[in-house]
Amino acid sequence: MKLNETLLKVLACPKCKSSVSPQGTVIVCEHCQLAYPLRDGIPVMLIDETRCSKKI
Ligand SMILES: [Zn+2]
């Protein structure tokens, strides 16, 4: 499933406002590395829905 590139450009991490990029089945913040899930191809940009892609 290909994401709309225009949509990606306007998306920003709700936590730190950095740009995000698609990585497999998630959208990952380039700054804080939070991973936002995709539901039916729509990014769910909610902090509650994230799982950190880094192991703390
Ligand atoms: Zn972030």
N, CA, C, O and the ligand as a Tripos MOL2 file, in Angstrom:
@<TRIPOS>MOLECULE
protein
  225   223    57     0     0
PROTEIN
NO_CHARGES

@<TRIPOS>ATOM
      1 N           0.8540   -1.2000    0.0000 N.3       1 MET1
      2 CA          0.0000    0.0000    0.0000 C.3       1 MET1
      3 C           0.8850    1.2430    0.0000 C.2       1 MET1
      4 O           1.7490    1.3910    0.8640 O.2       1 MET1
      5 N           0.6740    2.1290   -0.9580 N.am      2 LYS2
      6 CA          1.5300    3.3170   -1.0520 C.3       2 LYS2
      7 C           0.8530    4.5200   -0.4120 C.2       2 LYS2
      8 O          -0.3180    4.8100   -0.6560 O.2       2 LYS2
      9 N           1.6160    5.1940    0.3970 N.am      3 LEU3
     10 CA          1.0730    6.3690    1.0610 C.3       3 LEU3
     11 C           1.0910    7.5820    0.1370 C.2       3 LEU3
     12 O           1.9810    7.7360   -0.7000 O.2       3 LEU3
     13 N           0.1290    8.4010    0.3020 N.am      4 ASN4
     14 CA          0.0710    9.6520   -0.4220 C.3       4 ASN4
     15 C           1.2180   10.5640    0.0290 C.2       4 ASN4
     16 O           1.3060   10.9250    1.2030 O.2       4 ASN4
     17 N           2.0870   10.9290   -0.9060 N.am      5 GLU5
     18 CA          3.2670   11.7140   -0.5260 C.3       5 GLU5
     19 C           2.9070   13.1180   -0.0590 C.2       5 GLU5
     20 O           3.5920   13.6950    0.7860 O.2       5 GLU5
     21 N           1.8570   13.6490   -0.5980 N.am      6 THR6
     22 CA          1.4040   14.9640   -0.1420 C.3       6 THR6
     23 C           0.9480   14.8970    1.3100 C.2       6 THR6
     24 O           1.2000   15.8000    2.1080 O.2       6 THR6
     25 N           0.2720   13.8030    1.6240 N.am      7 LEU7
     26 CA         -0.1720   13.6050    3.0010 C.3       7 LEU7
     27 C           1.0370   13.5180    3.9280 C.2       7 LEU7
     28 O           1.0410   14.1070    5.0080 O.2       7 LEU7
     29 N           2.0570   12.7830    3.5050 N.am      8 LEU8
     30 CA          3.2560   12.6450    4.3380 C.3       8 LEU8
     31 C           3.9280   13.9780    4.5950 C.2       8 LEU8
     32 O           4.4570   14.2090    5.6820 O.2       8 LEU8
     33 N           3.9130   14.8670    3.5920 N.am      9 LYS9
     34 CA          4.5800   16.1590    3.7610 C.3       9 LYS9
     35 C           3.8880   17.0220    4.8090 C.2       9 LYS9
     36 O           4.5390   17.8070    5.4980 O.2       9 LYS9
     37 N           2.5910   16.8800    4.9290 N.am     10 VAL10
     38 CA          1.8840   17.7140    5.8940 C.3      10 VAL10
     39 C           1.8250   17.0620    7.2690 C.2      10 VAL10
     40 O           1.4890   17.7140    8.2580 O.2      10 VAL10
     41 N           2.1500   15.7850    7.3280 N.am     11 LEU11
     42 CA          2.1330   15.1160    8.6150 C.3      11 LEU11
     43 C           3.3400   15.5250    9.4500 C.2      11 LEU11
     44 O           4.4360   15.7220    8.9250 O.2      11 LEU11
     45 N           3.1320   15.6450   10.7150 N.am     12 ALA12
     46 CA          4.2380   15.9040   11.6240 C.3      12 ALA12
     47 C           3.9610   15.1390   12.9070 C.2      12 ALA12
     48 O           2.8170   14.8540   13.2590 O.2      12 ALA12
     49 N           5.0320   14.8250   13.5790 N.am     13 CYS13
     50 CA          4.8960   14.1360   14.8500 C.3      13 CYS13
     51 C           4.1260   15.0300   15.8260 C.2      13 CYS13
     52 O           4.5200   16.1780   16.0290 O.2      13 CYS13
     53 N           3.0520   14.5480   16.4290 N.am     14 PRO14
     54 CA          2.2920   15.3830   17.3580 C.3      14 PRO14
     55 C           3.0490   15.6780   18.6440 C.2      14 PRO14
     56 O           2.6830   16.5810   19.3970 O.2      14 PRO14
     57 N           4.0770   14.9330   18.8840 N.am     15 LYS15
     58 CA          4.8450   15.1420   20.1130 C.3      15 LYS15
     59 C           5.9100   16.2130   19.9320 C.2      15 LYS15
     60 O           6.0160   17.1260   20.7510 O.2      15 LYS15
     61 N           6.7040   16.1090   18.8600 N.am     16 CYS16
     62 CA          7.8410   17.0140   18.7170 C.3      16 CYS16
     63 C           7.7680   17.8580   17.4410 C.2      16 CYS16
     64 O           8.6320   18.7020   17.2040 O.2      16 CYS16
     65 N           6.7390   17.6310   16.6230 N.am     17 LYS17
     66 CA          6.5150   18.4020   15.3930 C.3      17 LYS17
     67 C           7.5630   18.1620   14.3240 C.2      17 LYS17
     68 O           7.6580   18.9340   13.3700 O.2      17 LYS17
     69 N           8.3420   17.1190   14.4620 N.am     18 SER18
     70 CA          9.3240   16.7980   13.4300 C.3      18 SER18
     71 C           8.6500   16.0550   12.2900 C.2      18 SER18
     72 O           7.5230   15.5750   12.4140 O.2      18 SER18
     73 N           9.3680   15.9730   11.1760 N.am     19 SER19
     74 CA          8.8160   15.2600   10.0330 C.3      19 SER19
     75 C           8.8660   13.7570   10.2830 C.2      19 SER19
     76 O           9.6620   13.2580   11.0780 O.2      19 SER19
     77 N           7.9950   13.0630    9.5820 N.am     20 VAL20
     78 CA          7.8710   11.6270    9.7590 C.3      20 VAL20
     79 C           8.1100   10.9380    8.4150 C.2      20 VAL20
     80 O           7.9600   11.5410    7.3520 O.2      20 VAL20
     81 N           8.4780    9.6780    8.4900 N.am     21 SER21
     82 CA          8.6870    8.9340    7.2560 C.3      21 SER21
     83 C           8.1370    7.5180    7.4150 C.2      21 SER21
     84 O           8.1800    6.9420    8.5020 O.2      21 SER21
     85 N           7.6180    6.9640    6.3110 N.am     22 PRO22
     86 CA          7.0620    5.6210    6.3790 C.3      22 PRO22
     87 C           8.1640    4.5740    6.4880 C.2      22 PRO22
     88 O           9.1720    4.6480    5.7860 O.2      22 PRO22
     89 N           7.9700    3.6220    7.3530 N.am     23 GLN23
     90 CA          8.9070    2.5030    7.4710 C.3      23 GLN23
     91 C           8.0870    1.2350    7.6180 C.2      23 GLN23
     92 O           7.6190    0.9010    8.7060 O.2      23 GLN23
     93 N           7.9250    0.5480    6.5230 N.am     24 GLY24
     94 CA          7.1230   -0.6660    6.5400 C.3      24 GLY24
     95 C           5.6660   -0.3460    6.8060 C.2      24 GLY24
     96 O           5.0260    0.3650    6.0310 O.2      24 GLY24
     97 N           5.1480   -0.8680    7.8910 N.am     25 THR25
     98 CA          3.7220   -0.6920    8.1840 C.3      25 THR25
     99 C           3.4770    0.4190    9.1930 C.2      25 THR25
    100 O           2.3630    0.5680    9.6940 O.2      25 THR25
    101 N           4.5090    1.2020    9.4950 N.am     26 VAL26
    102 CA          4.3330    2.2920   10.4460 C.3      26 VAL26
    103 C           4.9190    3.5750    9.8780 C.2      26 VAL26
    104 O           5.6570    3.5590    8.8940 O.2      26 VAL26
    105 N           4.5730    4.6910   10.5200 N.am     27 ILE27
    106 CA          5.1450    5.9930   10.2070 C.3      27 ILE27
    107 C           6.0380    6.3470   11.3860 C.2      27 ILE27
    108 O           5.5760    6.3810   12.5260 O.2      27 ILE27
    109 N           7.3080    6.6090   11.1200 N.am     28 VAL28
    110 CA          8.2480    6.8260   12.2050 C.3      28 VAL28
    111 C           8.6960    8.2840   12.2370 C.2      28 VAL28
    112 O           9.0610    8.8610   11.2130 O.2      28 VAL28
    113 N           8.6600    8.8640   13.4310 N.am     29 CYS29
    114 CA          9.1760   10.2120   13.6180 C.3      29 CYS29
    115 C          10.6860   10.1760   13.5170 C.2      29 CYS29
    116 O          11.3450    9.3420   14.1380 O.2      29 CYS29
    117 N          11.2330   11.1030   12.7160 N.am     30 GLU30
    118 CA         12.6790   11.1140   12.5130 C.3      30 GLU30
    119 C          13.4270   11.6330   13.7390 C.2      30 GLU30
    120 O          14.6270   11.4040   13.8880 O.2      30 GLU30
    121 N          12.7160   12.3210   14.6000 N.am     31 HIS31
    122 CA         13.3820   12.9060   15.7690 C.3      31 HIS31
    123 C          13.2730   12.0150   17.0020 C.2      31 HIS31
    124 O          14.2900   11.6200   17.5710 O.2      31 HIS31
    125 N          12.0610   11.6990   17.4140 N.am     32 CYS32
    126 CA         11.9020   10.9560   18.6710 C.3      32 CYS32
    127 C          11.6770    9.4640   18.4380 C.2      32 CYS32
    128 O          11.5500    8.6990   19.3940 O.2      32 CYS32
    129 N          11.6260    9.0440   17.1630 N.am     33 GLN33
    130 CA         11.5570    7.6310   16.8100 C.3      33 GLN33
    131 C          10.2630    6.9510   17.2470 C.2      33 GLN33
    132 O          10.1950    5.7240   17.3110 O.2      33 GLN33
    133 N           9.2490    7.7380   17.5440 N.am     34 LEU34
    134 CA          7.9580    7.1260   17.8270 C.3      34 LEU34
    135 C           7.3870    6.5710   16.5390 C.2      34 LEU34
    136 O           7.5380    7.1640   15.4710 O.2      34 LEU34
    137 N           6.7310    5.4320   16.6470 N.am     35 ALA35
    138 CA          6.1650    4.7870   15.4650 C.3      35 ALA35
    139 C           4.6480    4.8680   15.5280 C.2      35 ALA35
    140 O           4.0230    4.3850   16.4730 O.2      35 ALA35
    141 N           4.0680    5.4860   14.5090 N.am     36 TYR36
    142 CA          2.6140    5.6320   14.4310 C.3      36 TYR36
    143 C           2.0670    4.5600   13.4960 C.2      36 TYR36
    144 O           2.5780    4.3730   12.3920 O.2      36 TYR36
    145 N           1.0380    3.8670   13.9340 N.am     37 PRO37
    146 CA          0.5030    2.7850   13.0960 C.3      37 PRO37
    147 C          -0.2980    3.3190   11.9140 C.2      37 PRO37
    148 O          -0.7850    4.4500   11.9260 O.2      37 PRO37
    149 N          -0.4180    2.4810   10.9050 N.am     38 LEU38
    150 CA         -1.2900    2.7860    9.7730 C.3      38 LEU38
    151 C          -2.5380    1.9270    9.9040 C.2      38 LEU38
    152 O          -2.4480    0.7220   10.1350 O.2      38 LEU38
    153 N          -3.6880    2.5400    9.7580 N.am     39 ARG39
    154 CA         -4.9390    1.7900    9.7590 C.3      39 ARG39
    155 C          -5.6220    1.9950    8.4270 C.2      39 ARG39
    156 O          -6.0540    3.1020    8.1050 O.2      39 ARG39
    157 N          -5.7220    0.9230    7.6460 N.am     40 ASP40
    158 CA         -6.3170    1.0030    6.3140 C.3      40 ASP40
    159 C          -5.6060    2.0530    5.4730 C.2      40 ASP40
    160 O          -6.2370    2.7370    4.6670 O.2      40 ASP40
    161 N          -4.2840    2.1840    5.6570 N.am     41 GLY41
    162 CA         -3.5010    3.1260    4.8750 C.3      41 GLY41
    163 C          -3.5250    4.5460    5.3970 C.2      41 GLY41
    164 O          -2.9060    5.4330    4.8100 O.2      41 GLY41
    165 N          -4.2280    4.7730    6.4900 N.am     42 ILE42
    166 CA         -4.3120    6.1090    7.0680 C.3      42 ILE42
    167 C          -3.4240    6.1590    8.3130 C.2      42 ILE42
    168 O          -3.5920    5.3570    9.2310 O.2      42 ILE42
    169 N          -2.4860    7.0950    8.3410 N.am     43 PRO43
    170 CA         -1.6450    7.2080    9.5270 C.3      43 PRO43
    171 C          -2.4470    7.6560   10.7480 C.2      43 PRO43
    172 O          -3.2450    8.5910   10.6710 O.2      43 PRO43
    173 N          -2.2300    6.9930   11.8470 N.am     44 VAL44
    174 CA         -2.9020    7.3660   13.0940 C.3      44 VAL44
    175 C          -1.9040    8.1520   13.9300 C.2      44 VAL44
    176 O          -1.0790    7.5850   14.6460 O.2      44 VAL44
    177 N          -2.0000    9.4860   13.8190 N.am     45 MET45
    178 CA         -1.0040   10.3420   14.4560 C.3      45 MET45
    179 C          -1.4530   10.7350   15.8610 C.2      45 MET45
    180 O          -1.6850   11.9080   16.1520 O.2      45 MET45
    181 N          -1.5660    9.7460   16.7070 N.am     46 LEU46
    182 CA         -1.9610    9.9880   18.0800 C.3      46 LEU46
    183 C          -0.8840    9.4230   18.9960 C.2      46 LEU46
    184 O          -0.4290    8.2920   18.8260 O.2      46 LEU46
    185 N          -0.4910   10.2290   19.9630 N.am     47 ILE47
    186 CA          0.5790    9.7830   20.8510 C.3      47 ILE47
    187 C           0.1630    8.5110   21.5960 C.2      47 ILE47
    188 O           0.9890    7.6370   21.8590 O.2      47 ILE47
    189 N          -1.1090    8.4210   21.9270 N.am     48 ASP48
    190 CA         -1.6080    7.2220   22.6160 C.3      48 ASP48
    191 C          -1.4360    5.9540   21.8010 C.2      48 ASP48
    192 O          -1.3780    4.8590   22.3600 O.2      48 ASP48
    193 N          -1.3540    6.0910   20.4830 N.am     49 GLU49
    194 CA         -1.2970    4.9250   19.6070 C.3      49 GLU49
    195 C           0.1260    4.5100   19.2570 C.2      49 GLU49
    196 O           0.3360    3.5160   18.5620 O.2      49 GLU49
    197 N           1.0950    5.2690   19.7380 N.am     50 THR50
    198 CA          2.4680    4.9800   19.3300 C.3      50 THR50
    199 C           3.0450    3.8090   20.0910 C.2      50 THR50
    200 O           2.6210    3.4650   21.1940 O.2      50 THR50
    201 N           4.0200    3.2220   19.4560 N.am     51 ARG51
    202 CA          4.9010    2.3480   20.1990 C.3      51 ARG51
    203 C           6.2970    2.7940   19.8150 C.2      51 ARG51
    204 O           6.5980    3.0010   18.6400 O.2      51 ARG51
    205 N           7.1130    2.9320   20.7800 N.am     52 CYS52
    206 CA          8.4470    3.4380   20.5110 C.3      52 CYS52
    207 C           9.2240    2.3800   19.7480 C.2      52 CYS52
    208 O           9.2250    1.2040   20.1150 O.2      52 CYS52
    209 N           9.8900    2.8150   18.6760 N.am     53 SER53
    210 CA         10.6520    1.8660   17.8810 C.3      53 SER53
    211 C          12.0190    1.5790   18.5030 C.2      53 SER53
    212 O          12.7290    0.6660   18.0800 O.2      53 SER53
    213 N          12.3720    2.3680   19.5060 N.am     54 LYS54
    214 CA         13.6120    2.1040   20.2340 C.3      54 LYS54
    215 C          13.2870    1.3330   21.4910 C.2      54 LYS54
    216 O          12.2420    1.5490   22.1060 O.2      54 LYS54
    217 N          14.1490    0.4620   21.8640 N.am     55 LYS55
    218 CA         13.9870   -0.2080   23.1550 C.3      55 LYS55
    219 C          14.6540    0.6520   24.2140 C.2      55 LYS55
    220 O          15.8400    0.9690   24.1220 O.2      55 LYS55
    221 N          13.8920    1.0140   25.1950 N.am     56 ILE56
    222 CA         14.4360    1.8710   26.2700 C.3      56 ILE56
    223 C          14.9030    0.9860   27.4140 C.2      56 ILE56
    224 O          15.3950    1.4900   28.4230 O.2      56 ILE56
    225 ZN          8.5610   13.0530   17.3250 Zn       57 ZN57
@<TRIPOS>BOND
     1     1     2 1
     2     2     3 1
     3     3     4 2
     4     3     5 am
     5     5     6 1
     6     6     7 1
     7     7     8 2
     8     7     9 am
     9     9    10 1
    10    10    11 1
    11    11    12 2
    12    11    13 am
    13    13    14 1
    14    14    15 1
    15    15    16 2
    16    15    17 am
    17    17    18 1
    18    18    19 1
    19    19    20 2
    20    19    21 am
    21    21    22 1
    22    22    23 1
    23    23    24 2
    24    23    25 am
    25    25    26 1
    26    26    27 1
    27    27    28 2
    28    27    29 am
    29    29    30 1
    30    30    31 1
    31    31    32 2
    32    31    33 am
    33    33    34 1
    34    34    35 1
    35    35    36 2
    36    35    37 am
    37    37    38 1
    38    38    39 1
    39    39    40 2
    40    39    41 am
    41    41    42 1
    42    42    43 1
    43    43    44 2
    44    43    45 am
    45    45    46 1
    46    46    47 1
    47    47    48 2
    48    47    49 am
    49    49    50 1
    50    50    51 1
    51    51    52 2
    52    51    53 am
    53    53    54 1
    54    54    55 1
    55    55    56 2
    56    55    57 am
    57    57    58 1
    58    58    59 1
    59    59    60 2
    60    59    61 am
    61    61    62 1
    62    62    63 1
    63    63    64 2
    64    63    65 am
    65    65    66 1
    66    66    67 1
    67    67    68 2
    68    67    69 am
    69    69    70 1
    70    70    71 1
    71    71    72 2
    72    71    73 am
    73    73    74 1
    74    74    75 1
    75    75    76 2
    76    75    77 am
    77    77    78 1
    78    78    79 1
    79    79    80 2
    80    79    81 am
    81    81    82 1
    82    82    83 1
    83    83    84 2
    84    83    85 am
    85    85    86 1
    86    86    87 1
    87    87    88 2
    88    87    89 am
    89    89    90 1
    90    90    91 1
    91    91    92 2
    92    91    93 am
    93    93    94 1
    94    94    95 1
    95    95    96 2
    96    95    97 am
    97    97    98 1
    98    98    99 1
    99    99   100 2
   100    99   101 am
   101   101   102 1
   102   102   103 1
   103   103   104 2
   104   103   105 am
   105   105   106 1
   106   106   107 1
   107   107   108 2
   108   107   109 am
   109   109   110 1
   110   110   111 1
   111   111   112 2
   112   111   113 am
   113   113   114 1
   114   114   115 1
   115   115   116 2
   116   115   117 am
   117   117   118 1
   118   118   119 1
   119   119   120 2
   120   119   121 am
   121   121   122 1
   122   122   123 1
   123   123   124 2
   124   123   125 am
   125   125   126 1
   126   126   127 1
   127   127   128 2
   128   127   129 am
   129   129   130 1
   130   130   131 1
   131   131   132 2
   132   131   133 am
   133   133   134 1
   134   134   135 1
   135   135   136 2
   136   135   137 am
   137   137   138 1
   138   138   139 1
   139   139   140 2
   140   139   141 am
   141   141   142 1
   142   142   143 1
   143   143   144 2
   144   143   145 am
   145   145   146 1
   146   146   147 1
   147   147   148 2
   148   147   149 am
   149   149   150 1
   150   150   151 1
   151   151   152 2
   152   151   153 am
   153   153   154 1
   154   154   155 1
   155   155   156 2
   156   155   157 am
   157   157   158 1
   158   158   159 1
   159   159   160 2
   160   159   161 am
   161   161   162 1
   162   162   163 1
   163   163   164 2
   164   163   165 am
   165   165   166 1
   166   166   167 1
   167   167   168 2
   168   167   169 am
   169   169   170 1
   170   170   171 1
   171   171   172 2
   172   171   173 am
   173   173   174 1
   174   174   175 1
   175   175   176 2
   176   175   177 am
   177   177   178 1
   178   178   179 1
   179   179   180 2
   180   179   181 am
   181   181   182 1
   182   182   183 1
   183   183   184 2
   184   183   185 am
   185   185   186 1
   186   186   187 1
   187   187   188 2
   188   187   189 am
   189   189   190 1
   190   190   191 1
   191   191   192 2
   192   191   193 am
   193   193   194 1
   194   194   195 1
   195   195   196 2
   196   195   197 am
   197   197   198 1
   198   198   199 1
   199   199   200 2
   200   199   201 am
   201   201   202 1
   202   202   203 1
   203   203   204 2
   204   203   205 am
   205   205   206 1
   206   206   207 1
   207   207   208 2
   208   207   209 am
   209   209   210 1
   210   210   211 1
   211   211   212 2
   212   211   213 am
   213   213   214 1
   214   214   215 1
   215   215   216 2
   216   215   217 am
   217   217   218 1
   218   218   219 1
   219   219   220 2
   220   219   221 am
   221   221   222 1
   222   222   223 1
   223   223   224 2
@<TRIPOS>SUBSTRUCTURE
     1 MET1         2 RESIDUE 1 A MET
     2 LYS2         6 RESIDUE 1 A LYS
     3 LEU3        10 RESIDUE 1 A LEU
     4 ASN4        14 RESIDUE 1 A ASN
     5 GLU5        18 RESIDUE 1 A GLU
     6 THR6        22 RESIDUE 1 A THR
     7 LEU7        26 RESIDUE 1 A LEU
     8 LEU8        30 RESIDUE 1 A LEU
     9 LYS9        34 RESIDUE 1 A LYS
    10 VAL10       38 RESIDUE 1 A VAL
    11 LEU11       42 RESIDUE 1 A LEU
    12 ALA12       46 RESIDUE 1 A ALA
    13 CYS13       50 RESIDUE 1 A CYS
    14 PRO14       54 RESIDUE 1 A PRO
    15 LYS15       58 RESIDUE 1 A LYS
    16 CYS16       62 RESIDUE 1 A CYS
    17 LYS17       66 RESIDUE 1 A LYS
    18 SER18       70 RESIDUE 1 A SER
    19 SER19       74 RESIDUE 1 A SER
    20 VAL20       78 RESIDUE 1 A VAL
    21 SER21       82 RESIDUE 1 A SER
    22 PRO22       86 RESIDUE 1 A PRO
    23 GLN23       90 RESIDUE 1 A GLN
    24 GLY24       94 RESIDUE 1 A GLY
    25 THR25       98 RESIDUE 1 A THR
    26 VAL26      102 RESIDUE 1 A VAL
    27 ILE27      106 RESIDUE 1 A ILE
    28 VAL28      110 RESIDUE 1 A VAL
    29 CYS29      114 RESIDUE 1 A CYS
    30 GLU30      118 RESIDUE 1 A GLU
    31 HIS31      122 RESIDUE 1 A HIS
    32 CYS32      126 RESIDUE 1 A CYS
    33 GLN33      130 RESIDUE 1 A GLN
    34 LEU34      134 RESIDUE 1 A LEU
    35 ALA35      138 RESIDUE 1 A ALA
    36 TYR36      142 RESIDUE 1 A TYR
    37 PRO37      146 RESIDUE 1 A PRO
    38 LEU38      150 RESIDUE 1 A LEU
    39 ARG39      154 RESIDUE 1 A ARG
    40 ASP40      158 RESIDUE 1 A ASP
    41 GLY41      162 RESIDUE 1 A GLY
    42 ILE42      166 RESIDUE 1 A ILE
    43 PRO43      170 RESIDUE 1 A PRO
    44 VAL44      174 RESIDUE 1 A VAL
    45 MET45      178 RESIDUE 1 A MET
    46 LEU46      182 RESIDUE 1 A LEU
    47 ILE47      186 RESIDUE 1 A ILE
    48 ASP48      190 RESIDUE 1 A ASP
    49 GLU49      194 RESIDUE 1 A GLU
    50 THR50      198 RESIDUE 1 A THR
    51 ARG51      202 RESIDUE 1 A ARG
    52 CYS52      206 RESIDUE 1 A CYS
    53 SER53      210 RESIDUE 1 A SER
    54 LYS54      214 RESIDUE 1 A LYS
    55 LYS55      218 RESIDUE 1 A LYS
    56 ILE56      222 RESIDUE 1 A ILE
    57 ZN57       225 GROUP 0 **** ****
